[in-house]
Amino acid sequence: MDIEKEIGQSVSFKSELQRAAVNVLYTASWLNMKNTETLKPFELTPQQFNVLRILRGQHPKPATVNLLMQRMIDKSSNASRLVDRLLEKGFVTRETNRHDKRAVDVYISQKGMDVLDTIDRTIGLLESHLDHLSESEARMLSDLLDKMRG
C-alpha cells in the first residue's frame, strides 16, 4: 500500500525525498512492531533478541556491555538493563573480566542458544516480514539504505 494511504495523507509530499524519508521511518516502525509481535511468545523484546544474536555471533567468546552497545541496532537501548533482563530469564551469564575488573563479560547460555534456534527454525523472524521481496529486490533495498546513510 502507498505510504500516503497508510498514513492518511491527503496532500502530496513536498518532494520525493520527503516522501522517501517518511516512508523509511514508517516502515522501520512497522517492522519493529511486527518483530515485537513475533517475539512476544518467546518473552523477548526486539532489543533483547538483538543482544542474544550478537552474543551468539561472539560465542564462545564473551562480549562486554560496551561491545553490545556498539553493535546494537537500537543505539538508544540500555545494554546493561537488557543484559540484566536476559540474565533473569537464564538466557545469558555474566562475570567480571579477568583483566579489567571494571568490565563485565557477557556470555550466551545454552538456554539462550536454544531459544534462538527455536526462533530460527520456526519463524525466520526478520525474513518473514520481507518474504514478498525477491532476492534482487532485497539486495537493491539494502544497497539503497546503505547509500542513504552515506
Rosetta blueprint (number, residue, H / E / L):
1 M L
2 D L
3 I H
4 E H
5 K H
6 E H
7 I H
8 G L
9 Q L
10 S L
11 V L
12 S L
13 F L
14 K L
15 S L
16 E H
17 L H
18 Q H
19 R H
20 A H
21 A H
22 V H
23 N H
24 V H
25 L H
26 Y H
27 T H
28 A H
29 S H
30 W H
31 L H
32 N H
33 M H
34 K H
35 N H
36 T H
37 E H
38 T H
39 L H
40 K H
41 P H
42 F H
43 E L
44 L L
45 T L
46 P H
47 Q H
48 Q H
49 F H
50 N H
51 V H
52 L H
53 R H
54 I H
55 L H
56 R H
57 G H
58 Q H
59 H L
60 P L
61 K L
62 P L
63 A E
64 T E
65 V H
66 N H
67 L H
68 L H
69 M H
70 Q H
71 R H
72 M L
73 I L
74 D L
75 K L
76 S L
77 S L
78 N L
79 A H
80 S H
81 R H
82 L H
83 V H
84 D H
85 R H
86 L H
87 L H
88 E H
89 K L
90 G L
91 F L
92 V E
93 T E
94 R E
95 E E
96 T E
97 N L
98 R L
99 H L
100 D L
101 K L
102 R L
103 A L
104 V E
105 D E
106 V E
107 Y E
108 I E
109 S L
110 Q H
111 K H
112 G H
113 M H
114 D H
115 V H
116 L H
117 D H
118 T H
119 I H
120 D H
121 R H
122 T H
123 I L
124 G L
125 L H
126 L H
127 E H
128 S H
129 H L
130 L L
131 D L
132 H L
133 L L
134 S L
135 E H
136 S H
137 E H
138 A H
139 R H
140 M H
141 L H
142 S H
143 D H
144 L H
145 L H
146 D H
147 K H
148 M H
149 R H
150 G L
